[in-house]
Amino acid sequence: MNRNMLIRLVIDLSMTVLMLVAMAYQLTGNAMHELAGVILCLLFITHNILNRRWYKTIFKGKHNVRRILSIVVNLLFLISMAVVIISSVTISRNMIPFIPINDDTVLLQIHVMTSYWGFIFMAVHIGMSWATIINSVRKMTGITGTSRIRTIAFRVMAVLIVVYGVQASFERGMLNKLTIYNPFGWESYDSSMKFLLDHLAIMGIYISGTHYVLKFVQKQDKARLDTTGFKERNIEKNENLQNKEVH
C-alpha cells in the first residue's frame, strides 16, 4: 500500500471514530463533544483537500449509475457537514463562547438533525469505497488469495450486523432523530459499549447495503455490456457472411 492511501485510510478511520464520539453527547459531555467536533472538522477539510481532484471530474466523462450515486452522496455529505460546522460555531459554549446568540433553539435543531444525516451519508460514503478499503486491508495483512469459507463467514457476519442494526435503529428512534428535534435530549445509554455497538451496527446497514447494491449494479452493467458485445459480434459475423455470398 502506498503512503497516500495509508494516510487517507487513517484520516477516514479517525473521522469515523470522532463522529461516534461527537454523537455520544450524553456520555461525553459538552466540552468533549465540541473538542471532537473541532478535530473532526479539521480532518474533514483535510479529507476534501486530499480528494480535491474529484471535484474537477464531476462533469467529465460518462455518468453511469454508480458515478451518479457517488456524486449525489458525496455532495450531500459535504452539505450536511458544512451545515453542522456552521451551526456548531453559533451554538458553541466551550470552544467559541464569545458569539452571542439570544435564541439558539432553531440552530440547535438544525445542528442535531444534520449531524445524524451526516452520520448516514458518511456510512453510505464508506460503503461506496468498501471494496477499495478491503483490498487495501488485504495488502496490509498479506491476504491475497480468495477463500469461499472466509467469504461466507463475512457475509453471515454482515447479515447479523444488519439485523442488529435494524433493531437498534428502531430502539434508538433513528427516524425521529432524522426528522424531529427533542429539546429534552434523547435517551441515555447504559454504557459506552452499548452506544458503540448500536451505532456501528446502524452504520453497518448502510455500508453493507451500499456495497452490495453497487455490486449488483456492476454485475448488471457487465451483463448488459456482454449482451451488447455479443449482439455486435453476431451482426459483424452476419455482415461478413453476406459479403462472402456477394463475392
N, C-alpha and C positions, 0 to 999 in steps of 0.2 A: 504493500500500500504506500502511495506517495505521501509526502508531508502535507500537502494541501488538503487531501481527502481526510487525513487524520485530524487536522485542525478543525475541519468542518464538522466531523463526527463529534468531536469533543464539545464544540460550541452548541450543536444541536442537542446533545445529551444534557449539557448544562442548562440550556433553555427549558428543556422538559422538566428537569428537577426543580428549577426555580419557579416555573409555572405552578407546579404542585404545591410548593412551599407558600407561594403567594395566595393560593386558593384556600390554604388551611388557616384562614384568618382567625377563627375561633380557637385554634390550637396554639398559634404562634404569637398572637397579639399584634397591635398596630405597628409598632416600631420594626419588628422583624418583617412584617408584611411589606412595609414601604421600602426597607433595605433590599429585600428580594426583588421587588418591583423595579428599583433603580438599576440593579445589576442586570436584570432581565432585559430592561430597555436598552442598555448599552450593548448587550450581546445580540439583541435583535437588530440593532443598527449595524453592528459588525457583520452579522449574517447577510444582511442585504448588500453591504459593500462588497463582500466576497463574491456575491452572486449577481453583481450589477450588470454583467453581460447578458443575463437572462432577459432583462427589461428591454434591451435593444433588439431582441429577436421576437418579441411578442407578435409583431405584424408581418414577420418574414416567414417564408416557407409555407408548407402545406399544413392546414389545420384539421387534423383528424379528431376523433372523439377524445382520445387520451390527452392531446395537447390542449384542446379547448377546456376540458375539465381542469387541467393543470393551471391554465391561465386564470380561470374563474376562481378556483380555490385559493391560489396564491394572492390574488388581488383582494379577495375578501378577508384573508388572513392579515394582509398588510393594513387594510382599512380598519379592521377591528382592533388591531394592536395600536394603531395610530390614535384611535378614539380613546382606548384605555390609557395611553400615555398622557394625552392632552387633558383628559378628565382627572387623572391622578394628580396632576400639578395643581389643579384648582381646589382639590379636597384634601390635600396633604396636611397632616397635623404634626408630623415629626421632621421629615426631610425638608419640606418647603412650607413652613408655617406662617410666612410673612405675607401671603397673598390673601387679602380679606374677601371672604365670601359670606354674605349675610344668610342666605338660604341655599345650602348645597344639596338639598334632598333630590332634586332632579338630576344633578350632576352625579350624585352617588348612585342613583338608579341606573343611569347610563353606564357608569363605570362597572357596576356589578354585572349587568346583563351582557355587555360587550366582552367582559372578561370570560364569561362562560362560552360565548360564541367563539372567542379566540381559542379557547381550550379545544373546542370541537374542530375548528379549522386546522389547528396545529396537528391534531390526531390524523385528520384526513391527509394533510400535507406529508406527515411521516409515512402514512400508508402508501402514498404515491411513490415514495422513494424507498419502500421497504425492500424491494429486490436488490437495489444498489447497496443498501445497508447490510443485508445478509451476505452478499458477495464480498463486501469489504471485511466483514467479521470472519468469513471463511478463510480469506487470505491471511488475516492476522493470526488465526489459530492453526493454519496449515491444513484445514479440511478442504480438499479439492475434489474428492470423489463424491458420488451420489450413493445414497442408501435408502432403499424402499422402506425399511423399518423406521429409520430416522424421520423420513418424510411423513409416514403415517402417524408417528408419535407427535410430531409438531402440529399436524392437522387436528388430531384429537385434542391436544392442548389448546389450540386456537378455538375450537368449538366450546370447550369448557370455560375458557375466559369470556367468550361472547355471552354464553348463557348466564354466567355470574354477573357480567357487566350489565345485561338487560335487567336482571333482578335489582342490581344496585341502582340503576337509573330510575326505576320506579320507586324504590325505597327512599332515595335521596331527592326525589322530585325534580329531576333534571329539566323536564319540560317546563315546570313553573319557573325555574331559575333562568331559563332562556327567554321567558315571556313576561314574568311578573316579578316585581321588586318587593321584598319583605322588609319593611323598616325595622322590624324587631329581630332581624337576624334569622339565619337558617338553623337547622338542628345541629346540636353539638355531637361530636363523635366520642365513643367510649375510649378510644385510643388512637394515637397517630398511625399505628399499623392498620387499623380498620379503615381509616381515611385513605391511606396509601393504596391498600388493596382495592377498595371500591373505585377510586378514580383511575387507577391503572387498568382495571377491568373495563371501565367505561371507555377509556382510550382504546382498549383492545377491540371494542366493537367497530370503531371507525377505521382503525388501522387494518384489521383483518378484512372488513367489508370492502374497503377501497382497494386493497391489494388483490383480492380475488375477483372483484368486478373488473379491474383493469386486465387481469389475466384472461378473463372471459372475452373481453373486448378485443384483446390482442389475438386470441385464437380465432375469433370471428373475422377479423381483418385478414389474417393469414389464409383462412379458408376461402374468403372472397377473392383474394389475390390469386390463390391456386386455381380456383374455378375460372377466373378471368384469363389466367395464363393458359389453362387447358383449352378453353374455347378459342383463344387466339392461335394456339398451335394447330388446332383442328382446322380452323379457317385457312391458315397458311398451307397446311397439308392438302386441303381440297383444291386450293388455288394452284398448287404445284401439279396436282394430278390433272387438273383441267388444262393447264399449259402443255403438259406432255401429250394429252389427247389431241390438242390443236396441232401440235407439231407432228 
